Amino acid sequence: MNNLLEIRVPDVGDFKDIPVIELLVKPGDTVEKETSLITLETDKATVEIPAPQAGVVKEIKVKVGDKVSEGSLILLLQIADTETSSATHVEVSPIALNSIPAPVSAAAPTPRGDIHADVVVLGAGPGGYTAAFRAADLGKKVVLIERYPVLGGVCLNVGCIPSKALLHVAKVITEAEETEHQGVAFGQPAIEIDKLRAWKESIIGKLTKGLSVLAKQRKVEVVHGTGKFTSPHMIRVETANGAKTVSFEHCIIAAGSSVARIPGFPYEDPRLMDSTGALQLADIPKRMLIIGGGIIGLEMATVYDALGCKVSVVELMEQLIPGADADLVKPLHRRIQKRYEAIYLKTRVTQIEPQESGLKVTFAGEKSPEPQIYDRVLLAVGRRPNGRAIGAENAGVNVDARGFVPVDKQLRTNVPHIFGIGDIVGEPMLAHKASYEGKLAAEIITGHKAAFDVRTIPSVAYTDPEIAWMGLTETEAAKQGIDYEKASFPWAASGRAIAMGREEGMTKLLLDKHTRRILGAGMVGVNAGELIAETVLALEMGADMEDLGLTIHPHPTLSETIFFAAEIAEGSITDLYMPKK
């Protein structure tokens, strides 16, 4: 015989008429003891009502939007005789909301692991360590779980930091080459690959050491190992010294992404590299193919080209860096076409065959070449989120078909006490986005009234020349049918660019035709990544063209190209002659 138990709202202090904001189960669901059933929200906290014991949900007596108080019937739970006596009513333990300054994830006591924390952060990349440090600064006991022996994640160890170190060297080499026509000749550089590699590693070491110090200063406990959820409040970490369990009140998932792979390629051959392998700088190949003409692939191409390698790039789409506007990519394409061995657009690689002499690559496409042999092949076709590698299902956290963990504007997953940030929650997969989200998640957990409400996230390709953009692109505007106006200033009219011998650049602003407010911006040229922040601020502040055109910029600088573009929009520029329309 089965019994139906009435599950009612427990003692919630002085609160009455509390809104139901989420139903966490449905009729027919099998629930364990402490499984969250519904979520309530007061003006001080959110709280989940847990199941007092295991059973099957027979009928739900409330819906989202209903208001409940102590004693209100929530649902009927069907349980076996062995679970209880003939009782027909079960009270859930009282929940003291008045003592909760911030949102909480569960009414019942959280089960304890080997280590317990107020906030656990899974992943110590830019988003993860930022979240951990901010939560600690706000008074929380924090545990930071990281699978690698050092902090910093992909960006610091095998991504943005080492790549920028090598890109700096590449820039020095190419600038030295190009000063010859200005009357200064340096000759061929003598590249000591071991010293270069050691210098790159020293930069990584300096920054990772700095992060460890910051963690100790904030009393953030770091657990090194691979972490996976075992329940909504527990993570099991496989460490070098065996497994440890970490329990938590709140969790921030910052598990990032991994290199995407094309099936069927010979990944066991070390001559086929991903970006991590390319940054190890094992050697300088004579001939190299880069599969993928996006930002990662082209940044690596910039490095290896400067070091003396013959570089070819193959891209499936009709332009390099498909996410950027074509007019921004053109100056880069024009420059590297002269330097690289080949650029194949609208072309794909169908086969890679290991041979003693190298990797034989077969192509397909409108203008595909005959099979070629390369010393090294770099696969740079993007990254995929790690949503399916963290045991999310054990915590009840939803993961979509692509491996992303969906979150709301407060960065909450479908499990209210578990948050998500960075690559794992969606594009763009950028370190500065992750850091912003990490700080925000920590603040929301500690009771701050905040939400992810940025107007734009800038993107930068650290190629030569650099490409940077933010806000609305012309491609997006066309797709959305947005009526915009464009103002472009050519760097061929910039005194600073001419003096640097790099006048191929361009700065453009997109503006609303009616309000004259900035909608987007893009630039290509030396140090474009350093210039884009001004336009990001302008968009966030709701600036119009007059605001930018009345802001005095220092002369001669590259930054004043933004000022000149705004003047073009306003019809007040004197550095160019613009015929009246």
N, C-alpha and C positions, 0 to 999 in steps of 0.2 A: 504493500500500500504506500502511496505517495502522499505527502502533506503539502498544502499551500501555505506559505508564510507571507504575512503582510510586512513589507519593509517600509518603514516610516522615517520621516525626517527626525533626526536626533535633536537633542538640546543644542541650540546654536546661539546661546546667550540671549541678549535682548533684541535680536533681530526678528522681524516679522515681515511677511509678504516679500520673501526673497525670490527674485526671478530665477527661473530655470533657463540656463543659457546653452546647455548641451546635453543630449542623451547619448550616453556612451555604450549602451547595449540596445538590443532589439529582441522582441519575442522569439523564443527558440534558441537564443544564445546560451551556451553552457558557461557558467562563471565559477571561478575559484573564490575561496575566502579572501577578502580584501580587494577583490576586483572592483574598480570604480564603476558606479552605475550611472550617476548623473552629476552635472556640474552646476553649482549655484554661485551667484555673484552678489556680494554686498558692496557697500561703498568702501570697504576696507580690504576685502580679499575675495578671491575665488576659492571654492572648496568643493572637493569631490566627495560624494557619499558612497562608502564602500559596502560591498556585500558582507553581511555578518557571517555567512557560511556558504559553502559550495551548493550549487543547484542549477536549475534551468529556469530562465526567465519565462514565465507563463503569460503575463499581461503587464503592460506599462500603463500606469494610471495618470501620468502627467505628460505634458508636451512642452516643447520649447516656447518660452514666453509666459507660461503659467507662473503664478506666484504662490509660494508655499511657506509654511511656518512649522514650528516644532509640532510633531505629531501628524503632519500631512502624509497621506498614503502615497508612496512612490510607485511601487510595483508589487506583483505577486511572484514569489519565488517557489518553485516546486522542488522539494528535496525528498530524499529517501527516508524511510522510518529510522534507519540507523543514525541519521544525522541529528535527530531531535526527538522529543517526546510528542505528545499530542498537541503541543502549543500551536496556536495559529497566528501569533503575533510576535515579532522580534524587534526590539529597539536597537538601533545602532548606537554605539558609545557616543557620549556628548562631545561636541566640537567647540572648543573655546575660540571663537572668532575674534573676540575683543582683544585678545593678546597677540593677534597676528598682524604685524605692520605691513606685510607684503603678501602677494598671492601665494597660496600654498597648493600643493598638488594632491594631497590626500588627507583624509580625516583621521585615519587610523595611524598608529605609530609605524614608522618606516622600519622594515626589517634591517638588522645590522649585519654588515659584512666585516671582513678583517680590518677594513678601514672605512670610516664613515665621514661624510662631508656634507656641508650645507649645499655646496655646488660642486659638481663634477664636470670637468670639461674634457671631452673625448677628442684629442688631437691638439697638438701644440704648434700649429702653423701660425701665421700672422693673426688670423681671427681667434684661434684658440688661446694663445698666450695673452692677447689683449683682453679677451673675456675673463680669463683667470685672474689677471692682475687687477682689473677694474673691480671684479667681485670682491677680491681680497681687500682692496682699498675701501670698499663700502662695508666692511666689517664681517664678511662671510668667511667660514672655514672652507678652503678650496683645495681640491685634489685635481691635478692635471695629469692626464694619461697620454703618453706618447710612445708610439711603436718603435721609434728610432732612438739610438743612445743619446742624442742631443736634441735640444729644443730648436724651433724655427721652422720645422716642416719642409715641404718641397721648395717653397720660395727661397728661404735662406740657404738651404744646404745644396739643392740640386736644381735651382730655378732662377728666379729673378736676380738674386745677389751675385752668384758666380757668373751668370751670363753678362751682367752689367760690368763686372770687373774685366772680363775678356773683351767686351765691346769697347771699353775705355782704351785698352791696348790697341785694338783694331783701329780706333779713331786716330790715335797717335801715329800709327804706321801710315795710314792713308793720308793724313795731313802732311806728314813729312814727305811723302811721295809728291804731293800736289804743290808744295812750295817751290819746286824746281822752276816752274814757269815764272815765279816771282823773283828769281835770282838767288835762291838758296837751295843748294843740293846737298843731301845727306848721304846719298849712296844707299845700297841695299842693307836692310837691317839684318843683324846677326841674331837669330831667334834661338834662345836656349830654352827648350821646351820644359826641362825639369825645373828651372828657376821660375818660369812663368806659371807652371802648375803649382809650385810651392807658394808663390805669392797669392794666387787665387785662394788656396786652402787657408792661408794665414788670415785672409779677410773673413772667411767663413768662421774660422776658429775664434777670432776676436769678437764677432757678433754673437755666436752661440754661448761663449763664456759670459758675455754681458747679460744674456737672457737668464742664465743660471743664477747669476748674482742677484738679478732683479727678483727672481722667484724666491730665493732665500730671504731677501730683505722683506718680502711681503708674507713670509711663512706659508707659501704655497707648496704643498707636498706634491712632488713629482714622482709618478710611477711609470717606469719604462717597460713597455710590453704591448702586446696586441690585445685590445679590449673589445669585448662583445657583450651586448645586453643579455642577461638571463631572465630578467623580469622588469617591470616598470620602474623599479627602484634599485636595481642591482646590475653591476657590470663585472664580469669575470675577466681578469687580466692575466695573460700568459707571459710571465716574466722569465728572466734568465735563471731565477731561483725558485721556479715553480709558480703555480697559480695563486692569485690573490683575488679576493672579492672586495669590491668597493661599493658601498651603499650610499644613497644620496637622497636629499630632499628635492633638489632640482638638478637637471643635467643640461648641458649645452653641447650638442653634437657639432663638432668642427673637424670631421674626419676627411674632408677634402676630396680629392680626385686622383685618378691614376691615368697613365698614358694609354690612349686608345690604340688598338691594334687592328690591322687588316688580316683576316683569317687566311691561312695558307702560306704565309711567308716563313722562311727558315730562321726563326728567332733564336735557335740554338747556335747559330753562327755569329760570333762576336763582331764580325764585320758589318752586320746589320744592327744599327744603333737606334736608341731613342734619345730624347733630349738629355737624359741623365748620363748616358754613355758618351754623348758628344761633349758634355761639359767636363768629363774626366780628362779629356785632352791626352789620351794615350799616345797619340802620334799625330803628325800632319800628313794626311794621305795626299797622294799626287792628284787623284781624281775622285770626286765625291758627288753623289746624287742625293738631293733632298726631296723627299716625297711630302708635299704639302707646302703651298705658298702662302701660309698664314703668318702670323706674327712670330711664333716660335721658330718655324723653319727659316724665315728670312733673317732673324737675328743670328741664328747659328751660321747661316750663309755669310753674313757680314763678317763674322769672326774668322771663319776658315778661309774666306777669300783674302782677307788682309794678311793671314799667315802664309799665303802662297799656294793654297790649294786651288785646283781648277774645279769650280763649282757649277753644277747644273741643278735647276729647280723644275719640278713637274707639279702642276696644279690642275685639278679636275675642273674648276670653274673657269669663267672667261676672263678673270682678272686676278692679280695677286691681292692678298688681304681682302677677301670678298666682303667683309663687314664695313669697309671704309668706302667713301665716295670715290668714283673713278678719277676725278680731277686731282684728288690728293695723292693717289697712287701713281699717277702718270710720271711725275718727276723722279720718283724712286725707280720705276720701271726703266725709264730712259737711261738713268745713270748705271744701274746694275747690268743692263743689257750689254753695255760696252765692256764691263769688267768680267762677267760670268761667261762660262763656256756656252751655256744654253739656258733658255727659259721656255718650257713647254706648257702652254695653256690648253684648256679643254682636252687634257690628256690624262690617262690613268696608267698605272703600272699593273700589268696582269700576272706577271710571274717574276720571281727572283730565284735564280739557280746558283748555288755555290759552286765555284770552280777554283782550281788551284791558283789561277791568275787573278781572281777577283770574283765579284758577284755579277752574274750575267742578268741584265734586266730587260724584260720585254714590255713594250708599250702598246697602247691602243688609243686611238683618237684621230681627229681630222688631220693633224699635222704631226703624227707620232713618228719618231725616228726608227731606224732599224735597231735591233737589240744592241745594247751597249754593255761594256764591262767596266765596273767601277771598283776602286780599292775599298771604298766604304759607301754604305747607303744609310741615310738618316731618315727614320720614319717620324714625321711631325704632322700628324693628321688630327690633332686635338686631344682632348682629355675627356674622361668619363667619370661621373660621380661615384663615390664609394658607398652609396646607400645600401647595397646588397651585401656588404662585407662586414657589417657591424652587429648582426643579430637583431635588427630593428623589430622583426616580427615578434620576438620574445617580450618586447616592451610594449607591443601594440602600436608601434609607430608606423604610419603609412609610408610606403616607398612606391614611386610611380614606375611606369614601364621602362623609363630610361635610367632609373637608379637614383633619381633626385628624391629628397625628402621635402614634401610640400610644407610651407609655413605660412602663417598669416602676417599681418603688418607689424605685429609685436614679436615676430619670429618664433611663435609657438607652433609646435607640431600638433597633430590631432590629439596627442596626450598632453594636457595643459601644463604639466610641470617639466616637460622636456622641450627644449628649444633647439633650433638649428640655425647655423650660420655658414657663410663661405661658399665654396664650390659645390658642396653637397646639397644646397637648397636651390640652386639655379644660376643661370648665367646673368651677367658676365662673370666668368671665373677669374677674378682679379683680387690681388692681395689687399688693395686699399678698400675694396668693397667689404671683404671679410673682416678687416680690422674695425671698420665702422659698425658693422653688424654685431661684432663681438662685444664692443663697449655698450651698445644699445641693449643687447640681451642681458648683460650683467646688471644694468641699471633697472630694467623692467623687473627682473627677479627680486631686486631689493626695494621695489615699491615705487620707482619713479614713473611718472606719467609720461610715457614716450611711445613712439611708433616709428617704423621705417618709412620715412616720407621725403626722401631726397628727390630732387627734380632731375638730377643727372649724375652719371658716374663716368668720369673721363676714361678714355682708352688711349694707350700710347704704344706705338711700334718703335723700338729703339734700334731702328735700322739706320742706314746712312744714305740719304737724309732721313731724319725721324719724321714720323707721321703721328699726329695727335688729333683727337676729335672728341666732342661732347655734345650732349643734347640731341636735337633733331638732326638727322642727316638728310641730304637731298633724296636719297633712295627711299628712306622711310616716309618723307613728306609726299613723294609721288604715290607711294602705295596707299597712304591714308587720305589722299586728296586734299592735303593742307595747302592753302594759298599763302605762299611765303615770298619773300624778296631776298636776293643775295647781293652781298657787297664783297668783292674780292680785291685784295691789294697784292700786286706782284712784287716779290722781293728783288726783282731786277731794278726797282725804283727805291730800294732801301740802301742808304749810305753804309750802314753797318754790314749788311749782307755782301755788298759789292767789295768792301774793304777786306772781308774774309775770303773773297773769291768763291762765294757760295750763293749766287743770286738765283738759283733754280727754284727757290721756295715760293710759297704763296700762303696768305692768310685770308680766310673768308668767314663772314658772319652771315647767319640766316636770321631773318627778323620777320615778325608779324607785320603784314602790310598795313594794318589798321592801328594797332597800338604802338608800333615801332619797337616793341620789346624784343630782346634777343631770344631766339628759339634754339639755336645751335651754333657751333663754331668748329672749324677745322683748320689745320695748318700743316704744311709739309716744309721741312727745312732743318737746318742745324739747330739743335736744342729746342725743337718744337715741344717736347715733353715738359720743358721747364716753363713754357709760355702759356699752356692751356689753362692753368689754374685760375688766371684772371677772368677768363670767360665763364668758368664754372661758378665763380663767385657772382659774376654779373647775372647769370641765369637764376641762381638761388635767391638773389636779392631783388629780382624782377626789374633789372636795369633796362633802359632803352638806349637807342643809338645816341641820343643827345647826352645821356650820362657818360657813355664811353668817350664820345667826341669832345667833351668838356673836361676830361680828366687829363691833366698834363703829364706826359710821359717823358722820361729822359731821352736826350738825343746825343749821339746816334746809338740806338739800341734796336734789337730785334723786337722787343716788346711794343715799340711804337707802331709796328705794323697792324696791331689790333686797333689802335687809335686811328690810323689812316683808313682802315677798312670802315670804321664807324663814320668817319668824315665822308667817305664815298657814299655811304647810305644817306647821310644828311645833305649831300650836295655842297659841302663846304671845303673840300680838299683843295689844297694849293700845290701839293707835291706831285700831282698828276693833272693833266688836262682832261676833264670829262665833259664832252659836248652835251649841251642841254637837249633833253629828249623832247 
